[in-house]
């Protein structure tokens, strides 16, 4: 019973802290959004990612680095305290979230591997200047230019895209994909999805993921456009041409999940207009990426965690609070 | 023994979901079209009396046609509507959508891939020519500036 109570308390704390922190992160973003409008998309995407992954990360850190030690240090083994039904239910919901997240990560990994293997079967390699990932040409009814995979990303380009785009437009489109690789966007997407699964799709902080999707796409556009105004225009032209190739009412045969960029009312239009705006700017006047907030946030969390763990008074306080919670849940 | 009916907050029974896929008037019209096979707006107007305006029935039929639930053909100056899906197909379709959405959200696995353009909304599609013109214009503008 001693161990079961510890597990139930940790899981319940994980769920409660994650839900609270996710709701708080949504509020923080609403307050910050108008102030970060002047940032470049990469900075906004980083901030959004930090805001969305911090809640589950902080909740896990607090639950397992604070609740568990406090319980082990201050809870007598022979207290004879049992697990109430309410606490057990909370723990079960939390466990379901953790299992769902783990299950989805495993299935997503398998689906990605299967898709890459399927495409590789009929793919021809081609060389891309400056590319750090292998590139392949495939035959596909959808105008695919996509990076697949997290650990070993591969670039796939449909033959029809080669035919439709001018060489400089193709280079700009490939630079856009390189932006996704540099930003590790596939890995981030998997983490964001897992965070959502852990909360069993409760609508807490979900808008942050949607915002991140949009900003990460804009960030990849800005990465490609950083080469100069001509590159920004080439990418804008490539996006328009590729969009025209998409058969009406269709989506990729493989559900591309997170990057449904044209899904919004003004997806393509917003991106092209942003690229035109970038083309008008000279290199010197462009805003710079601000990665400081995300780094500062992570450092603050780490410092706070270390501070908490090194003070026995905090562990004692945590244990007292746990006792109160257990009594309330009886 | 009567089976107790209960519902969790925020969740609906499958029958309710199917029922709520259409509005009240749409449901009335679909029931009548499934019963008769072929109807015009005036048939519906006559069948349900004058409580609802003729134009409202016309709009409802048009909306169902646009949703792909009815087919229509010209008969003189009026349209005659017939069902494109049977009641069973419709109920099965809604149930599949609901299940698919549920499974898609909670357990569906999507490959991790970043695509330059995944889908284009109708709004964007209508603007593509205009966007292309803007790109060309900007190209000319920058070319002249150099």
Interface residues (C-beta under 8 A of the other chain):
Chain A: X100 X103 X104 X107 X108 X109 X110 X111 X112 X114 X115 X116 X143 X144 X145 X146 X147 X148 X149 X150 X173 X176 X177 X180 X185 X186 X187 X189 X190 X197 X200 X201 X220 X229 X230 X233 X236 X237 X238 X239 X240 X242 X243 X244 X246 X248 X250 X251 X252 X254 X255 X256 X257 X258 X259 X260 X261 X262 X263 X264 X265 X266 X267 X268 X269 X272 X273 X276 X279 X280
Chain B: X105 X106 X107 X108 X109 X110 X111 X112 X113 X114 X115 X116 X117 X118 X119 X120 X121 X123 X124 X125 X127 X128 X131 X132 X134 X135 X138 X139 X142
